[in-house]
């Protein structure tokens, strides 16, 4: 029984249970408006998360869109109830523009490079998994 509990504890730690996106707003994030409908942004963010942010299968993508409020979110979390490591929130500004906020944990691989890749995926309307920040 002790081995089972220790094994579950190790699995939880390995999936990122320690850490995650800060609740106090300290995690890296970027907000911008893109000339695309909220539905297009939602599908692009969901696709990019599935293709690029899940790691080697230890993370799951959760997503929800609400046609009534013309908003949605996409979240990447570790298994076993681990905290979020990446999140996209979107809200229609009008019929053809959407405000997008991407937030990441801030530790590899959910760091500034992941944040830039998330943004470029929406802006370019294609999945971008790696984007290097220019200084």
Helices and strands as residue ranges (DSSP letters): H 2-14, E 29-34, H 38-48, I 49-53, E 59-66, E 71-78, E 84-94, E 97-104, H 112-124
